[in-house]
């Protein structure tokens, strides 16, 4: 019998490199406005592309304020609730938090917010390192459809998607280009 094959195609380019740079700068300014005491702030990028976006935000904050902001990365693989069912060969990245998180204001950074499960896993992983004063969330794109009661504090771009659409964020560090694509899956 014939199997149904789903094909993905680019439906739209939501952001190009310039748009991503402008969005990252705006997110950095929003974070600065809410956190005048940058010494008590840390940004933690969720592996994989959240790491690179968090680095860019930290750099934008440094350029604007001449202040250094603590930076770390967190891998959520073993904290995911679907670890055993959806990830038969998980790709584990490094968790690098070289500072105490106790009493810090942490901003988790991710590329796309969808169900909220990755963010929940990141918070669980972060709590293994201590008790932050607060945890906020910054995302480049919010695509809607939460399964958990999680929302971003800082949103670069909001784009609700249908069930046959996905958002793909490409960063030059991983993919060779900076862009955000709306992908559509069909036959």
C-alpha positions in Angstrom: 0.0 0.0 0.0 1.0 3.6 -0.6 2.0 5.6 2.5 0.9 9.1 2.9 4.0 11.4 2.7 3.9 14.9 4.3 6.0 17.5 2.6 7.1 20.7 4.2 7.5 23.9 2.3 8.2 27.5 3.2 4.9 29.4 3.5 6.4 32.7 4.5 9.6 34.4 5.8 8.5 36.0 9.0 11.9 37.6 9.8 15.1 38.1 7.9 18.5 38.8 9.5 17.8 42.5 9.9 14.4 41.8 11.5 16.0 39.3 13.9 18.7 41.8 14.9 16.1 44.5 15.5 13.9 42.1 17.5 16.9 41.0 19.7 17.8 44.6 20.3 14.2 45.4 21.3 14.1 42.4 23.7 17.3 43.6 25.3 15.9 47.1 25.9 12.7 45.6 27.4 14.8 43.5 29.8 16.9 46.5 30.7 13.8 48.6 31.5 12.5 45.9 33.9 15.9 45.2 35.5 17.7 48.4 36.3 20.1 46.4 38.7 21.9 44.3 36.0 24.2 42.8 38.7 21.3 40.7 39.9 20.3 39.5 36.4 21.3 36.4 34.5 20.2 35.2 31.0 20.0 31.5 30.5 19.6 30.2 26.9 17.6 27.0 26.4 19.6 24.6 24.2 19.9 24.8 21.2 18.9 28.0 19.5 17.9 29.8 22.7 21.5 29.8 23.6 22.5 31.8 20.6 19.6 34.2 21.0 20.5 34.7 24.7 24.1 35.5 23.8 22.9 38.1 21.4 20.6 39.7 24.0 23.5 39.8 26.5 25.7 41.4 23.9 23.0 44.0 23.1 22.6 44.8 26.8 26.4 45.2 27.2 26.6 47.5 24.1 23.8 49.7 25.5 24.7 49.8 29.2 28.5 48.8 29.2 27.4 46.3 31.9 28.2 42.6 31.9 25.3 40.3 32.5 25.7 36.7 33.7 25.0 34.1 30.9 24.4 30.4 31.0 22.8 27.6 29.0 20.5 24.8 30.0 19.8 21.5 28.3 16.3 20.2 29.0 16.6 16.7 27.5 16.4 14.7 30.7 13.8 17.0 32.3 11.3 16.7 29.4 8.0 14.8 30.2 8.2 13.1 26.8 11.9 12.0 27.2 11.1 8.3 26.9 8.3 8.5 24.4 9.4 11.1 21.8 13.2 11.1 22.0 14.6 7.6 21.1 18.0 9.0 20.4 18.2 12.3 22.4 20.8 14.9 21.4 22.1 16.2 24.7 23.8 19.6 24.9 25.8 21.1 27.7 24.2 22.9 30.7 26.6 25.6 31.7 25.7 27.7 34.6 28.9 29.0 36.2 27.3 31.2 38.8 25.0 30.7 41.7 21.4 31.2 40.8 20.2 31.9 44.4 18.4 35.3 44.6 19.1 36.2 40.9 16.5 37.3 38.5 16.8 34.8 35.7 15.5 35.4 32.1 15.2 32.1 30.3 15.6 32.6 26.5 14.2 30.3 23.8 13.5 30.6 20.1 9.9 29.5 19.9 7.2 29.1 22.5 4.6 26.6 21.7 3.1 24.1 24.2 5.2 25.4 27.2 6.7 21.9 27.9 10.2 22.9 27.0 10.0 26.0 29.3 8.7 23.8 32.1 11.6 21.4 31.7 14.0 24.4 31.6 12.6 25.7 34.9 12.9 22.2 36.5 16.6 22.0 35.3 17.3 25.5 36.5 16.0 24.7 40.0 18.6 22.0 40.3 21.1 24.9 40.7 19.3 26.8 43.4 16.4 29.1 44.1 16.3 32.2 41.9 14.5 35.4 43.1 12.4 35.2 39.9 12.3 33.5 36.5 11.0 35.3 33.4 10.8 34.1 29.8 11.9 35.8 26.6 11.1 34.2 23.3 11.8 35.3 19.7 8.5 33.8 18.5 5.3 32.9 20.3 3.2 30.5 18.2 0.4 29.9 20.6 -1.4 26.7 21.6 -0.2 26.2 25.1 -0.7 22.9 26.9 0.7 24.3 30.2 -0.1 27.6 31.8 3.1 29.3 30.7 3.5 32.7 28.9 6.4 34.8 27.9 7.3 38.0 29.6 9.2 39.2 26.5 7.9 38.3 23.0 9.7 39.3 19.8 7.0 38.2 17.4 3.6 36.6 18.0 2.3 34.3 15.2 -0.5 31.9 16.0 -0.1 28.8 13.8 -2.4 26.1 12.5 -1.9 22.4 13.1 -0.2 21.9 9.8 2.3 24.8 10.3 5.5 25.2 12.2 7.9 28.0 13.0 11.6 27.3 12.1 14.2 29.7 13.6 17.5 29.6 11.8 20.6 31.2 13.4 23.8 31.8 11.6 25.8 29.9 14.4 23.9 26.7 13.6 22.2 27.1 10.2 24.4 29.5 8.4 21.7 32.2 8.1 19.5 34.2 10.4 15.8 34.0 9.5 12.4 32.9 10.9 10.3 30.8 8.5 6.7 29.7 8.7 6.6 26.2 7.4 3.6 24.3 6.1 3.1 20.6 6.0 0.9 19.0 3.4 0.7 16.1 1.0 
